Amino acid sequence: MADFTEQELLDDLLTCEKNLLNLYNTAVIESSTTELRDLFKHNMAQCMDDQFSVWKQMHSLGYYPTKPADQAELNTARQKFSNIQSNMQM
């Protein structure tokens, strides 16, 4: 039996959480009743929290490095998505 490193295990767990979120997203969209939709939304919210917890642990251990966001990049992203949102409301 293979011995997995902590990083490999956490990476696998993070990938599973991301895949589960995609499945919940589809389930919410395709739900036929309010009760079922609410159940999937609740489960999806919990899964998002779980995913973020795994990510925070990986980040704190240096397994998922990120760079600080540049203010100009943030402003560009905000403008881009604001434009997309405005176009969708037309």
KADAMO-V928046 format. One record per helix or strand of 2 or more residues. SS is the DSSP state (A for helix, B for strand). FROM is the first residue (numbers start at 1). LEN is the number of residues. If there is no record, write none. Layout:
ss=SS from=FROM len=LEN
ss=SS from=FROM len=LEN
This chain:
ss=A from=6 len=25
ss=A from=34 len=27
ss=A from=71 len=18
